[in-house]
Amino acid sequence: MTESIRTPETNFSELSDFNYPPHYHQWQDLRVHYIDEGPRSAPVMLLMHGMPTWSYLYRHMIPKLVEAGYRCIAPDHLGFGRSDKPMDIHWYTIARHTEVLTSLIRALDLQRVTLVCQDWGGPTGLAQVAMMPERFERLCIMNTWLHHEGYDYSEGIRNWNQAWQPGGRFDLVCPDVALLLVLSAGLATPDVIFPALASGESPALSEEAERVYQGFAAPYRGLPDTAFNGFRRFPRSIPMDSFDNGNAAAQQLHYKTLLTLALPVHFIWGCADNVFTESWGRTWSDRMQGTFDPIQTAGHFLQNTHGPEVVEHLLRRIRETPSHHSV
């Protein structure tokens, strides 16, 4: 039996801006949470999060996509959100995250899917398109990547990886990672956030910053240190100099496969991101013959800060390049 931790439902009871009823998928002996909003017969928006977030990241996008006639499925990776959190850090691999997502898509028999992905939602989500292209009708790619030969890992990625190594800035007991979403949204400054992270003490935040913080902290509030191992493993799975845990060979295969698929592809990019740069986004878009919509003031977590604008770009692109089943 997998030793895991389950976040109490009471942790989510006061999220006034994200009160969707939970749904659960059983994968082996673990419970995977997902949001399921909108008509069951509608085309699907599969909304994939990365690190250190959960489906709450899409709170500004789900209402607008449902209003536009879509069914929104937003899963939480195991170790994140309302999903169970295996305690063993070695449990977490990109191949396993990918397999779990495959099982959810098959169990729900999702068809006519638009994949909306960012950060680690890219490698795990785009793998599904490479393996089951018949289920997908278009892609929306935001600030992510797929490992492949010749990919130039930015200084931002390398710094992020290093910060999670032993002795790094985030090598902490119960690292309060929700503070990073407050920082990236420009709702507090580094001189407030980093001392709070290092000390484990909550800083004084504005009302808006506190709301964002509480939303992203809800999944781990009050949990023991082993509940944070999902967070720790994602940064250390980036296949830069070592291919351990990153599923690098599969990522390269998926990258090559996607270049051959005749699906509409829409890149929507936060250009203030120093991890996945605007230059990389434009290069990838050109290779996939996709559209490219830059959001100059958005950083890495553009769903968190520019969600409505992301939806506007995506719906406009869908109208311009309709597929057979589009709304």
Stockholm file with secondary structure:
# STOCKHOLM 1.0

chainA/1-327         MTESIRTPETNFSELSDFNYPPHYHQWQDLRVHYIDEGPRSAPVMLLMHGMPTWSYLYRHMIPKLVEAGYRCIAPDHLGFGRSDKPMDIHWYTIARHTEVLTSLIRALDLQRVTLVCQDWGGPTGLAQVAMMPERFERLCIMNTWLHHEGYDYSEGIRNWNQAWQPGGRFDLVCPDVALLLVLSAGLATPDVIFPALASGESPALSEEAERVYQGFAAPYRGLPDTAFNGFRRFPRSIPMDSFDNGNAAAQQLHYKTLLTLALPVHFIWGCADNVFTESWGRTWSDRMQGTFDPIQTAGHFLQNTHGPEVVEHLLRRIRETPSHHSV
#=GR chainA/1-327 SS CCCEECCCGGGGTTCTTCCCCCEEEEETTEEEEEEEESCTTSCEEEEECCTTCCGGGGTTTHHHHHHTTCEEEEECCTTSTTSCEESCGGGCCHHHHHHHHHHHHHHHTCCSEEEEEETTHHHHHHHHHHHCGGGEEEEEEESCCCCCTTCCCCHHHHHHHHHTSTTSTTCCSSCCTHHHHHHHTTSSCHHHHHHHHHHTCCCCCCHHHHHHHHHHHTTTTTCCGGGGHHHHHTGGGCCSSCCTTTTHHHHHHHHHHHTTCCCCEEEEEETTCSSSCHHHHHHHHHHTTCEEEEETTCCSCHHHHHHHHHHHHHHHHHHHSCCTTCC
#=GC SS_cons         CCCEECCCGGGGTTCTTCCCCCEEEEETTEEEEEEEESCTTSCEEEEECCTTCCGGGGTTTHHHHHHTTCEEEEECCTTSTTSCEESCGGGCCHHHHHHHHHHHHHHHTCCSEEEEEETTHHHHHHHHHHHCGGGEEEEEEESCCCCCTTCCCCHHHHHHHHHTSTTSTTCCSSCCTHHHHHHHTTSSCHHHHHHHHHHTCCCCCCHHHHHHHHHHHTTTTTCCGGGGHHHHHTGGGCCSSCCTTTTHHHHHHHHHHHTTCCCCEEEEEETTCSSSCHHHHHHHHHHTTCEEEEETTCCSCHHHHHHHHHHHHHHHHHHHSCCTTCC
//
